[in-house]
Amino acid sequence: MYLSALVEGAAAQLAGVAVTTPLQPCERLSDATGARIWLKREDLQIGRSYKLRGAYNLISGLDVAERSAGAVCASAGNHGQGMAYACRRLGVRGRVYVPATTPRQKRERIRALGGERVELVVEGDTYDDAAAAAAQHAEYTGATVVPAFDDLRTIAGQGTVGVEIVAQLGRAPDVVVVPIGGGGLAAGVATWLRTAQPGVRVVGVEPTGAAAMAAAMAAGEPVALAELDTFVDGAAVRKVGETTYPLVRDAGVQLRTVDEGRVCTEMLDLYQTDGIIAEPAGALATAALDALDLDPDTDVVCLLSGGNNDVSRYAEVVERSLVHRGLKHYFLVEFPQEPGALRRFLDEVLGPDDDIVLFEYVKRDNRETGAALVGIEISERDAYEPLWKRMEASPLRIQLVAPGTTAYRFLV
C-alpha cells in the first residue's frame, strides 16, 4: 500500500514534466498471437526511455541542502539521460558515470540533455563498475546518489507507467509485459497494479545472458551473475536491487528469459513492419510474446522501454538475428592445398541458394591442408540439414563452429 501511494504521488509530481506516451495497438503482434497487443511507447518519452520518471521523481524531492550538494548516478545510458534532463530542469549540478559498453549515441544524448549542469564520466566495463565509481564520488562530495532502480523514489516514478496504461486503456489490461534489468520498472508497475488493479498478470522479461532477477528468485536473494552478456545493455545488470527483488517477488511477477538473437529479430520486425526504432532492451517485452501462451480476445500491454539504439549496432543486430533464425552458420574447412579444391567445395557441398558471406583462408606451405573459416547464409532454416549431409559426405574435413563455443563468441 505504501509504495502504491508513492506511485500515485509520483504521477502528480511528473504531471507536465514527463510525456504521457502513446498506448498503440500492434496489428502484427495481434495477428501473430490472437490477443489484442498494445504497445506502451516509452521510446517516445523524453530521453527516449521511461527512466526520466524515476530520476525526476527522486531529484524533485531533494531539499535545498541536498540540491546544493548535487546529484550523481551510474547508468547504462538511459537512466543517465533521465537524470541529466532532471538536473537541468531543476537546476541541480549532476555527474553521470557510464561503463565503456554504453553506446556512443546514449553518451551524446546525456551530454545534450544535461547541458552545462551535468558531467559525463566513462568508468569501467560494466554497470557495476560505474556504480562503484558513482558511490565513491558521493562519499567524497556529499552528492545524492540517484539509483537507476534500487530506491523507492526511483521505483515509484517508474511505476507511473502502470497508472498511465490503465487510464489510457480505460480498464485494466489482462496482461502487462515489462523488461527487467535491475527490477525498478517491474517492481513499481507490478506493485501498483497488485493494489489498484488486482488480477492483472505481470510478466517480467530478461535477456538470457543477463537473467539476474531469475537468479535472485532461485537463490532467495539478490546474487551476482558469474557471467554477463552486455548486448542488451539497458537490461544488463549483474545483480538486481535489494529493494526491487522482494517487491518483484511479492507482486507475483512471472519471469521469462529471451535469447539475445530473438531480441534482435524482434528489433528488426519492429523497425521493418511497425516503423519503430527500439533498442535491445526496448524489444524484450514483445520478443517474449510467442512464449507466453496468451489467451485470445485478451488485452496485453507490452512496455517498449527505450529507443536509444546506435545505428552502428545494426550490423550486429542483423548478424545475431540471422544466426538465431538458423540462416547463418560458420564452419572450419580443411582444404587440400591443390588446384580445384575450392571449386569442388562450391560444386559438391554448397546448394544453389547457399551463399558464402565470409571466407578467411591462411595458406601454410609446409602443410598438405589449410584451414578456412567459412560463413554460409542459407535461404531457409530447413536447408541446413541437407547442407550438413553434403558436408559429411565430402572428403573435406569440416567442423561446425557451434554457438556458445569460444570460437563462436569471437565471431558474433
N, C-alpha and C positions, 0 to 999 in steps of 0.2 A: 504494500500500500504506500509506503514512504517513497520508494523510487517512482511509482506511478504518479504521485503528486509532484515530484521533481520534474518528471517529463512534461506534465501539463504546465508547470511553471515555466519550463524552458521554452515551450511553444509560444507562450505570451512574450517571453524575452526576445525571441527570434523574429517576432512579427515585424515586418518592414525591413528586416535585415536579410534573412535567408529567403531565397526564391521558393515559392510554392511550385515545385516541379511537376510537370505533367504526369498523369496516370493514363497510359495509352494502351488500347488493345493491340495485340500482335497476332495478325491473321496467320502468319507462317507457323507459329508455335501452337496456336489454337487448332489448326488443321492437323498438325502432327500428333497432338495429344488427345484431342477430343474435348478438352476442357476449355474454359474461357481464360486465356492467358492475358494478363495485364502487365505492362512494364512501368515501374516507377522510375522515372527518368532523372535520377540524381546525377547523371553525367551532364545535365544541363544546369546544375547548381553553380553558384559562384565558386571558382576554383575547380569546376568540373568534377566535383565529388561531394558526398554528404558530410565530409569531415569538418566543414565550416561550422556545422551545427554544434558539435561538441566543444570545439575550441572557443567559439564566440560565447557560448553559454558560460564557460568557466571564467574567461578573462573579464567578461562584463560584470561578474560578481566580486571581483577583487576590490579591496578598499584602497584608499588613497595611498597609504604607505606601500602596499603591495604593488600597485601600479607604478609607483616611483622606482621600485627596485627592478622592474622589468619582468619579462617572461621568457622562458626557454622551453624548447621541446625537441624530441627526437622524432624523425619521420622517415617513412619510405618514400615520401613525396607528397601525397595528398593531404595528410594532416598538416604538414608544413605550410601548404598553401592556405588552408583554412586559418591557421594561426597567424600567418602573415597578414591576411586580409583583416582579421580581427584586431591585430595590433595597430595596423594603420588606421582603421576606422575609429578605434577607441583612444588613439594617441599614446599607446604603450610601446616602449622600446622592447624589441624581441630578438632572440637568436634561435636559428633553426639548424639542428645537426641532422645530416643525412648520410647514409652509407654510400660508398663508391658505386654500388649497384643501382642507385637511383637514376633513372633515365634523364638525359640532358634536358628534355622538354619540361620535366617537372621542376628541375632546378631553376630553369629560366623563369617559370611561372611563379615560383616562390619569390624570386627577386622582384618580379614585376608587381605582384600583389602587395608585397611588403614595402616597396619603395625604400626610402631612407630610414624608415623605422626599424627595419629588420636586416640582420646579418645572416648570411648563409655560410655554414661550415661543413665541409665534407670530412667525415671521420669513420674509418674502418670499412669493413666489407659487408657487415650485416646490420640490421636494425638494432640488434642488441649492443653492438659496438657504439653506434651513435647514441643510444640511450645512456650508456655508461658515461660518455663524454658530457651529455646534457646534465646528468645528475651531478657530475663533478663541477661543472660551471655554476650550477645553482648553489652548491655548497660554498663555493668561494665568493659569490657575489650577492647571495640572498634573493636571487631571481626566483619567481614562482615557476615550478615545473608544470607544464601543461601536457598531461599524458595523452597519448593517442587513443587510449582505450581504458586504462585501469584507474579510473576516478569516477565517482558517482556523478559529478557535474558534467564530465565528458559524456558518460553513458546516457544521462538524461537528455542532453542535447541531441545525441544521435537517435534516441528513441522517439523524437518528434516526427520522424519519418512515418512511424506507425499511426500517429494521430492524423497525419495528412491523408494517408491511404484510406482510412475509414471514412473521413469526411468527404473525400473526393468520390469514392465508390458509392457513398450513400448507405452503406451497410458494411458489416464485417465480411471480409473475404473468407473463403473456406480454408485456403492455404496461403501462407506467406513464405517465400523462399528468399533467404538473405545469405550473402557471403560472410565467411568468418575468417578473420585474421587473428587479432588479439581478443576479439569477442565483444567489443563495446557496442557495436550496432545490434548484434543478436540479443545481447543482454537487455538493452534499452527497449527495443521493439517487442521482444517476447514477454518481458515482464509487464509492460504496459498493456499488451493485448490480454495477457492472462487475467489481469484485474478488470480492465474495461470491457473486453470482448472475449470472455472465456469460451472455449470451444474451437478457437482458430488453431489450426495445425501450423506450427512454425518449423521450417526445415532450415538448418544451417549447413552451408556447403563450404568445404575446404579443398584446396588442391592436394592431390595425393602426396606430393613431395613436401608438404608443409602442414600436415594434419595435427597441429598442436592441441586443439581442443579435444579431438578424439583420443589423443594420448593422455590428456588430463582425465577424461572420463574413465579410461581404462585403469589408470593409476589411482584414481580417487583424489587427485590433487594436481595442480599445475606441475608439469615436468618439462625439462628442456629436451628438445629433439636432438638426437645424436647427429643426424644429417638433415640438411635443409636445402631444398631446391628453391632458389630465389627467382625463378622465371615469373611466377605470379607475384610480382614484387609488392603489390598492395595488400597481399594476404600472407606474405612470407614472414611469419613470426615464429621464433624458436620456442617461445614459452608464452602461454596465454596468461591473462592477468589473475592475480589473487582475488580481485574484486569481481571480475567478469565471470570467472569459472563457476562459482556457486550460483550466480544469477541465471546463467545459461542452463545449468543442471536443474535447478529448482523450477524453472519455467517449462521444463519438459521439451526442450528443443531437440528435434530429431536430426542427427548428424549424417551427412553424406560426404564422400570424397569423390573428386572428379580428376581424371588424368589430365595432365597439362596439355597433351595433344588434343584431347576432346575440347578443352577450353579454346585452343587455337582454331579448331574447326568452327566452333560457335562464334568466335570473333569474326571470322570471315563471313559466316552466314548473316550475322548482324549487319555487317558492312554492305555485302553484295545484295542482300534481299531487302533488308529493312532500312538501309541508309543510315546506320548508327555506328559511330566510331566508339568502340569500347576498349578499354584497357583489359589486360588479362583478368584482374580481379573483378572488373565490371561484368564480365561474361560468365562468372562462376555460377550464378543462380540459374540462368537459362540453360547453361550447359548440363545441369543436373536433371532437367525435366524428364528426359527419356528414361530415367532410372527411378522415378517416383511412383509409378503405378497410380496415376491420377484418375479419379472418377470422372466420367463425362458430366457435362452440364454443371460444373462447379467453377467458382471464381478463384483463380490462382494468381497472386501478385508476386512478380519477381522483381527484386530490387537491383536495378542496373546501377551499381555503386559508383562507377567512375569512367571517365572518357579521356584520361590523360595518357594516350598511347603515342609513343615516339614513332614517327613514320619509319625511322631506320630499323625498327624491330620487325617490320612486316616480312622481311625475307626469312627470318627465323620462325615467325608465326606460320607462314606457308609451309616451310620445311617440316615443322612439327605436326602440322595438320596432315600432310601427305603421309608421313610415317604412321600416324595414328590410324588413318583410314586404310592402311595396308597397301598404299600405292607407290611407296618408295622404299627401296631396300639397298643395303650395302653388302658387298662381297669382297673377299680376298681371293684373287685368282692367280694361280701359279701357271704362268705361260712358259712353254719351252722356248728357248732363245734360238728360234729358227724362222725362216721366212714363211709367211702364211698363217702363223699361229693365231693372230688376232682375227684374220678373215674367217678362219674356221669357227672361232667363238661366235662371231656375228652371224654366220650362216646356220650353224648347227645348234646353238644354245638360245639365242635371242629369238623371240617371236616377232611377227610382223609389226605389232603395235608397241613393242618394248623399246624404250628409249634410254640410251646411255647419257646420264646427266653429270657424271663425274668419272674421270679416268686419270689416275695417278700411277705412273709406272717408273720404277728405278731399275735400270739395266745394270747387272753386275757381270762383268766379263769373265770372272773366274768361276761362274756357276752355270749349270745347264739350264736352270729355270730362273725366271724373275717374277717377283710378286707385283701384282697391280691391285690397287684399290678401285673398285668399280661400283658406282652408284647407278641403279637402274630404276626408272619410273615406268610403271605398268598402267594400262588403261583402266583396269578394274581389279578389285580385290581377288576375284576368282581366278585371275590369270597367274597368280603366284604359284599355285601347286604345279601346273604344267611347266612353268619355268624351272622350278626346283627339280622336277623329274628329269628335264633335259640336262640340267647341270649334273645330276647324279650319274646320268648315262654317259656323260662326256669323259674322255680320258684326262681332262684337266683336273687338277686338284682345286676345288672351290669350297670356300668356307664362308658361311653366313656371319656377318658382324651383327650379333644379336643385340636388341635393345637391352639396356641395363648393364652391359659389359663396359669395361674401362675404355676399350677402343671405340665403342659406340658413343659414349659420352664425349669423347674427343671430337666426334664428327658433328653431333647435334647439340 
